Amino acid sequence: MNIAVLGFKGGVGKTTTAVHLALYLQQKQGAAPLGGSGMALLIDADPNRSASRWAERGPSFPIKVLAADPTTPTPTGFQHTVIDTPARPTPEQLHALAQRCDLLLLPCSPDALALDALMLTAKALDRLGAKHYKVLLTLVPPWPNRDGAEARNFLKQVGIPLCHHSIRRTVAFQRAALEGVCVHEIPEPRAKQAWSDYVAVGEEISS
């Protein structure tokens, strides 16, 4: 699969999603030597280089990360690619991503500002004729907070394609980024639950 993780707003878990979906696809493909054929490649196309810095903080980051432009051709020898895109891709970059990717994944937190930016992203993709996108709700607060459910209902009402699974909010993701690891390596129960959320999303979009 070739997946672009994109959106018009920062702070919604775009890099976190790119990192963990790349890991899921790599594990699904099977173990391979770092840089070897069959691995997943995480392309860090965000000028902030958040994914690259995440990987550099760890002693042995499990995913190959390549800092590149959104339009840079994908190197050969990788079964899957996940692209972490700029916070506000240009129309040309959106077009290039839509052409090269099987899925455009749009992370969105369940708040008004993020939903407003999401609608702008969806409209931009619709203008390009790119229909192969889905929204992934992220940073969903725990029950009894209903923000996640209300956001999901709103998106269904306006006809936005939506992943069935969502990503719960947890500080384990922040700790993982600081330590340069993926969240399943954080030794706490909520971190394991957080990883299970991404496994569920990975299974959904790759089935």
N, C-alpha and C positions, 0 to 999 in steps of 0.2 A: 504494500500500500504506500501511496504518497499522500501525506496529510499536511495541510497548512493550518496552523492555529492562529487565528487572526481576530481583529476587532478594532474599533475606533476609540477604545478607552483603556487606559492602563489600570492596574490594580485589581484586575478581575481573575487573576490566576492563569494568565496566558502562558508564561514561562513554566510555571508549575505543571500545567497540563501537557505542554510539549515534552518536558523531561520525563514525566511518568508514562505517557503513552509510548514514547520511544523505548523505554525500558520494557513495557508490556510486550510490544511487538518483537523486541529482541528475544525475550524469554519465550515467547510463543514460537519463534523461529527455531530456537534451540541454541545451546551454548556454542560460541565460536571464539577464536582468538581475537583480541582487540584489533579492529581494523580488518578482520578477515571477511571473506565472502560469506554472505548470508546474514551479516549483522544489520542492525538498524543504525541509521545515521541521523543524528540530530543536527540540523542546519540552523545556526544562530544567525538569523538575518535581521535581528533587531539592533540598531545602532548602539543601544545601551549595553549590548553584549551581556545581558543578565545570565543567560544559560552558560556562556563561556566562563564567567566568573564563578558561577555555581560549581561547575566542574573543576575549576582550578583550586578551589578551596579543599577539595577532598584528596586523600592520598591515592586512591585508586577508583576513580569514577568509572562506572560500568558501561558507559555509553560513549561512542565516538562522537565528538562535537566538532563541527566545522563552522568557523566564522566566515560568513559570505553574504553576498547581496541576494535579495529575493529572486532576482532573475538569473543568478549563477547556475549553470547546468549542474545537475546532480552527478557526482563521480560514479563510475561504474563499480560493481562489486558489492552493492548493498541491496538487500531484499526489500527493505522498507526505509522510507525517509519521513521525518517529521520536521516541519519548518516552523520555527518561532519567528514571527513576522514583526515588522515595525509597528509601533503603536498606532500610527495613522498612515497606512500604505497609500501610495498614489494610485490613481486610476490605472496607470500603466502596470504598476506592480500587482494590483488586484487582477488585472487581465492575465498577466503571466502566471500568477498562482492558480487561477481558475483553469488555465490551459494545462498545467503540468500535474495537477493534483487530482486524486480520486475523490477526496473529501475536503471541504473547507469547514473546519470546526470553530465555532464562535463561542468561547467562554463568556459567561455573563453572570454577575452576582445579582441577587434578587433585590435590587434597590432602584429607585426611580431614575437616577442619573445613568446608571449602567444600562437600564432598559432603553432609555432614550438613545444612547449611543448605539446600542444594538440595532434599533430600528433603522438608524442611518446606515449602518453596515449592510443590513439586509436589503435596503433600497438600492445601495450602490451595486451590490451583487446582482440584483434583479435587472438593473439597467444593462449590465454586461451579459445578461442571459445565463448567468451561472446559477443553476438550480440545485447543484450538488453540495448544499451546505446544511449543517445542523447546529442548533444551539445546545451548549452544555451548561446547565446551571451549576455555578460554583459558589464557594463560600456560603453555603446554605446553613443558616443557624439551626441549632437543635430544637426539637419539639419541646414546649408547646408554641414556640414562635412559628407563625404561619406565613412568613415572608416567602419562603420557597414555594409553598403550595399556591399562594396567590400569584406569584410570578409565572408559575407553570400554567395556571388557568388563563392568565392574560395572554400568554404566547399562543396557547391553543386557540383562543377566541379570535386572534388576529391572523391565524393560519401560518405561523412561523414553524418550520420543521424543528423538532425538539428531541434530544436524546431521552430515552425512557429513564435512564439512571442519572443521578446528579452527584456532586462532590460536597461532602460535609465540610463545614468550617472547623479548622483545628489549628492550634499553634504548632503542631508537629511539622507542618510544611515549612514554617519559618525556621525552625530548628534544623531541619534537613538542609535548607539552603545555606545556612550559616556554617554547617559542618561539611558541606560538599558531598552529601550522600543523598540517596533517594529515601523517601519517607519510611519505607518498610524496614530500614536499618535503624530507625530511632527506637530505642527499647522502652516502649510504652504501649498500652493497649489501644489508645486512640490512633496511634500511628499505623498500627496494623489494620484498623478499620478504614483509615484514610486510603491505604494502599488497596484494600478490597474494593473501594469505590472506583478507583481507576481500572482495576481488573475488570469490573463489571462493565464499565464504559468501553474498555478495549474489546471485550468479547462482543458487545453489542455492535460496534461499528465495523468490526472485522469479520462478522459472520456472513 
